[in-house]
């Protein structure tokens, strides 16, 4: 898939143009016009393409699937005191994880230790 490398384009533009005095809107408008300028095509001699086409790169992205029913703890907040809800809830029902026995809040959907669905 061809992807526009905006960071590289912006760095190239800013290295050639000093716009410290300009407002962000004016800088953005000038950048957009600069991207639309015709330049020689690096792949085919004699042809002209918009400058934006020279900043396209071929990248292969793996699709990211988000599953709301499974939770795999990363361990980043395992030892934190702020695991669970931001609001303190009384443990009236004595909610515990059926898998590892960790105490849970009443609204817990997953166990913060083992990731088991509750």
BELLINFEN-V987802 format. One record per residue. N is the residue number from 0. RES is the residue in one letter. SS is DSSP state (@ for helix, = for strand, . for the rest). PHI is phi in degrees with one decimal (NA if undefined). Layout:
n->N res->RES ss->SS phi->PHI
n->N res->RES ss->SS phi->PHI
This chain:
n->0 res->X ss->. phi->NA
n->1 res->X ss->= phi->-86.3
n->2 res->X ss->= phi->-125.5
n->3 res->X ss->= phi->-77.5
n->4 res->X ss->. phi->-91.0
n->5 res->X ss->@ phi->-65.5
n->6 res->X ss->@ phi->-64.7
n->7 res->X ss->@ phi->-64.8
n->8 res->X ss->@ phi->-63.3
n->9 res->X ss->@ phi->-65.4
n->10 res->X ss->@ phi->-65.3
n->11 res->X ss->@ phi->-63.5
n->12 res->X ss->@ phi->-65.1
n->13 res->X ss->@ phi->-67.9
n->14 res->X ss->@ phi->-74.4
n->15 res->X ss->@ phi->-103.2
n->16 res->X ss->. phi->-130.2
n->17 res->X ss->. phi->-95.8
n->18 res->X ss->. phi->-124.1
n->19 res->X ss->. phi->-64.0
n->20 res->X ss->. phi->-85.8
n->21 res->X ss->. phi->-86.9
n->22 res->X ss->. phi->-79.3
n->23 res->X ss->@ phi->-57.8
n->24 res->X ss->@ phi->-65.2
n->25 res->X ss->@ phi->-67.3
n->26 res->X ss->@ phi->-60.8
n->27 res->X ss->@ phi->-64.5
n->28 res->X ss->@ phi->-66.0
n->29 res->X ss->@ phi->-65.7
n->30 res->X ss->@ phi->-63.2
n->31 res->X ss->@ phi->-63.8
n->32 res->X ss->@ phi->-64.9
n->33 res->X ss->@ phi->-62.6
n->34 res->X ss->@ phi->-66.0
n->35 res->X ss->@ phi->-85.0
n->36 res->X ss->. phi->-60.3
n->37 res->X ss->= phi->-81.9
n->38 res->X ss->= phi->-132.4
n->39 res->X ss->= phi->-62.2
n->40 res->X ss->. phi->-71.2
n->41 res->X ss->. phi->-68.6
n->42 res->X ss->. phi->-91.1
n->43 res->X ss->. phi->-127.7
n->44 res->X ss->. phi->-70.2
n->45 res->X ss->. phi->88.2
n->46 res->X ss->. phi->-96.9
n->47 res->X ss->= phi->-116.8
n->48 res->X ss->= phi->-133.1
n->49 res->X ss->= phi->-61.3
n->50 res->X ss->@ phi->-55.2
n->51 res->X ss->@ phi->-58.7
n->52 res->X ss->@ phi->-66.7
n->53 res->X ss->@ phi->-77.9
n->54 res->X ss->@ phi->-102.2
n->55 res->X ss->= phi->-81.8
n->56 res->X ss->= phi->-124.5
n->57 res->X ss->= phi->-87.0
n->58 res->X ss->. phi->-134.2
n->59 res->X ss->. phi->-115.0
n->60 res->X ss->. phi->-105.0
n->61 res->X ss->. phi->-87.7
n->62 res->X ss->. phi->-63.6
n->63 res->X ss->. phi->-102.1
n->64 res->X ss->. phi->-102.6
n->65 res->X ss->. phi->-107.2
n->66 res->X ss->. phi->-109.5
n->67 res->X ss->. phi->-76.3
n->68 res->X ss->. phi->-92.2
n->69 res->X ss->. phi->-119.1
n->70 res->X ss->. phi->-135.9
n->71 res->X ss->. phi->-114.0
n->72 res->X ss->. phi->-66.3
n->73 res->X ss->. phi->-85.4
n->74 res->X ss->. phi->89.9
n->75 res->X ss->. phi->-67.6
n->76 res->X ss->. phi->-115.9
n->77 res->X ss->. phi->-61.3
n->78 res->X ss->. phi->-96.9
n->79 res->X ss->. phi->-80.0
n->80 res->X ss->. phi->-83.3
n->81 res->X ss->. phi->-103.8
n->82 res->X ss->. phi->-73.8
n->83 res->X ss->. phi->102.1
n->84 res->X ss->. phi->-74.7
n->85 res->X ss->. phi->-73.6
n->86 res->X ss->. phi->-98.3
n->87 res->X ss->. phi->-76.7
n->88 res->X ss->. phi->-122.5
n->89 res->X ss->. phi->-70.3
n->90 res->X ss->. phi->-87.6
n->91 res->X ss->. phi->-76.7
n->92 res->X ss->. phi->-88.0
n->93 res->X ss->. phi->64.9
n->94 res->X ss->. phi->-68.9
n->95 res->X ss->= phi->-131.1
n->96 res->X ss->. phi->-69.3
n->97 res->X ss->. phi->-72.7
n->98 res->X ss->. phi->-92.8
n->99 res->X ss->. phi->-114.9
n->100 res->X ss->. phi->87.7
n->101 res->X ss->. phi->-67.4
n->102 res->X ss->= phi->-71.8
n->103 res->X ss->. phi->-126.0
n->104 res->X ss->. phi->-79.3
n->105 res->X ss->. phi->-67.1
n->106 res->X ss->. phi->-97.7
n->107 res->X ss->. phi->-66.0
n->108 res->X ss->. phi->-97.0
n->109 res->X ss->= phi->-133.4
n->110 res->X ss->. phi->-79.6
n->111 res->X ss->. phi->-70.8
n->112 res->X ss->. phi->-89.7
n->113 res->X ss->. phi->-108.3
n->114 res->X ss->. phi->84.3
n->115 res->X ss->. phi->-68.4
n->116 res->X ss->= phi->-69.4
n->117 res->X ss->. phi->-101.6
